[in-house]
Amino acid sequence: MTAQNTQRRTRTGRRKLALALGTLALAAGCNVLNVDNPNNVSEDSLADPSAATPLANGVAAATVRGLNSVLDPYSTVSDELDFVGSQDGFFQLDVGNVSTPVIQFTDQAFNRIAEARWTADQALARLVAWDKDGRLSSRADLANTYLYGAIVYTTIGDVFDDFTLSDRMTSAAPIGETNMKSVYDTAVAYLDRGLAVATAINNSGLRTQILAMRARAKFSRALWAKLNPPAKYAGAPAPIASPLVNDAEASADATAALALMGSADYAFTITPSSQNTAGNNLGNDLNTRREMRIGQAYAQPDPAAQGQNRTLVQGGQPVIVLNDPVTNAPDVALRARVNALITGGQFLPMTVVSAREMQLILAEAALAAGNQAEVVARINAVRALAGETPAWNGTSPDGLTMLRFERRVNLFLQGRRLQDMYRFGERDPRWQTSSVAYTTRGCFFPITTTERLSNAKVTTQPVCNGL
């Protein structure tokens, strides 16, 4: 056989083999997507009470993702973080364009918070039913789910001007900017029910977390009313005429929570991870991508770092530029917090509530009521927990100055700062004079573009975006 005949027969054989494989592929083509995945979890599987703990854990994970995603843009709008990277969306937030619906980072935050809200409500519907039937093996799962659902609803009220409670397949109309107080009502109702369960099972850890979160939710509800009066946008950027919150129910819960916390520097924190939360915006953007850095109002940038996108560190500690008004020296509470943030890598713990916040709620109520002795006691309790010495003498500086300062450093990067800036008439020097944050008090994130494009019931533009 010649080489030419061998090559011809080889090519012919290859063509036949290719044709045969092609025929087999075509024959199987109609079922090519009919694949069984052994890891799939069907909807029916969630009807079994044995799914209670995975459902509760899923709510917690979704809440962590949502908070992590929200704190990223929220803190950039405030003066806590400064944009130094390459993403224009962060630049828009940094200069005060808080109400623009199309910014990708607020859009992602909306979607993740919406996912967490839906997940919590769906899980609660099942857990409550199993609890009533006596088929819930751990009632702590129910109390935890009430707690995390309340965290999500409180966050919605704190950072969004409007929201939708859509289902997976069914759109919902917006709650309405004038009706957003209702999300705090839902949060408080969840916490009421969760507290009853935690008390019944004698779980003091859950009782502490729930009472502290209920104090925060009630405080936030009262503060929302101050930031959203009938003439919501009048008078900005001057401070609110009566900015202090004195809510008796919030104070009662804060007192009860502190009694359970004891003398420790208690903090309820939640932390993202690579295994169970599948999302990590804040740590990534602060410490890996370096889209932002700690705000220059708080810590000194390192001039030798590329793009000046790092905090200056000397002697192993960040250089703090915000001084304690008692000592006129760099504040130690802020230094500890900033150090934890810039050295914490990608997975940064997020403080939900703390003993310091409970003391500050009570200090503010006392200041509003003119109870100077309690103001001094509460502020100095915070200073003792934070390692700020010496104690404040109660006169220099005045009580409002001290309250504002202690909130600023002890609630740093916890999603509280923008509310305080608005109510006390403060501006970030980085806000453009034409931005809504600069010109208008009380504007937060809107219903964002993904929901607007997919939900035909969202028909109006954000009020703040049109101002």
Phi, psi and omega in degrees: 000133181282161178298325181296315179296322179297315179297320182295316182291326177294316179296321179297319178297319179295321179296320179295319179296316178299318179296318180297316179295320179297321178296318178297319180296319179294322180297325182269353189301327184292343180244019188296334180263003181273080185239134176268125177256114183294347181269354180295141174246117183280162177300325181298329181296333182280357178273357181265132179302341177294347178276001187300310183294314175302323178296314179298318178295324178295322177296316179299316181295319179295324177294317178300314178301316182296312179298316180299322180286325181287318185297332179302297180288324182301312183290335177285325175296318178287185179271007184285325177236144176247134176287132178220008188261218187241355185270120184296329180300319176293325177299315181300320178292319183297328181269005171104008180275066190288333190262009180284123186288340191266002180290126189298328186283323174286329177296315177297320178299315178302312184296320182286324175292321177297320177297316180295320180296313180296316180299317180295314182295319179294317179296318181297322179302319180285314183296320179297317180297316179294325179294318179296327181276357182073023183252008180269117186287330180226109179289344174298328176299320180293313179299318179298319182291322172301317181298309183291326174298321178293323176300317181295313182296321177295319178298320177303313180293327183287326191241351181243143174279336179204163184202163172237146178251056183289155172268180180298318186247351185239123180284151176238148176290155177302148174300322182103134185300328181278352183250008187292346175302335183298333180292328175290323177299318177297316179301314181295320179298318177298318181291324174303312182291320179296322179295321178299320179291313181300324178290318181296326180265004176058046180258095186292329178297314177293321178301318180297312181298317183291316178298317180295319179292325179291324174300316180295317181297319180290321175298314181296323179296318178292323179291323177304318181297327179287326180276350183229057176288173179307319175265069192303322191255011181279144169085357180292147005261020179298152179297155175298141183300323179230080190279347189276139179264129175224084183252117186299321181290320177297318180295320179297317179292322178297319178296316179295321179295318179297325179297325178281329180289332183074210185267000184284160175278072188288140173212132173266109183241153174231146190227131174288160177212164180286341185272322193231003179238343171051040177179134184207075185286309192297305181296322179297313185285333179276317191247344181250295176289332182057048174288335177217168176226171174301136185302145182293345175286348185244316185221150183278129175292155176274112183292342180273348181282146181300127181070008183052042186256023175230156175278137178293130179241128177228133182061030179079006181231146177293148179274111183266135181251352177269116187267144172296125182292345177278315185260343187060027176243160179309132188289131185284327178295317179293320179300316180296318181292314180296319179299318178296324181289313186280346177253002187273359179069214185278330190255084186270126174298143179245126180278123178274307176212161184207167173298323179298318180293322178298317178296323181289325174299316181289324177296320180293318178298319179294321178296318178296327182273355180078022180267084187297321182299318180288324176305311181299314182297317183289316179298317181288335173294319176296314181298323179293318178297323184274354182078020178273116179228152001281180177292155176285138183277356176089353182236326184229110359281187183285169185297319181295318178300317180293318179299312181299318181293313183294326173295319184297318185269329184270347175245023184299129179058042177240012177080030180242342195293317185296321175302316181293321178299316180295313187286334179261006175073035180260151176233145170282128179303342181275349177293132173290144184295341178268355184285156182292327178295324181286319188267342193225129179273136170094016179263130180234203184286146179266179162295126192263181197295322181299315178294322181295322181285331185260349186242105182291347181276350175268100189246348182249154176279156176303136181301315182297327183291341181262004184274000000 
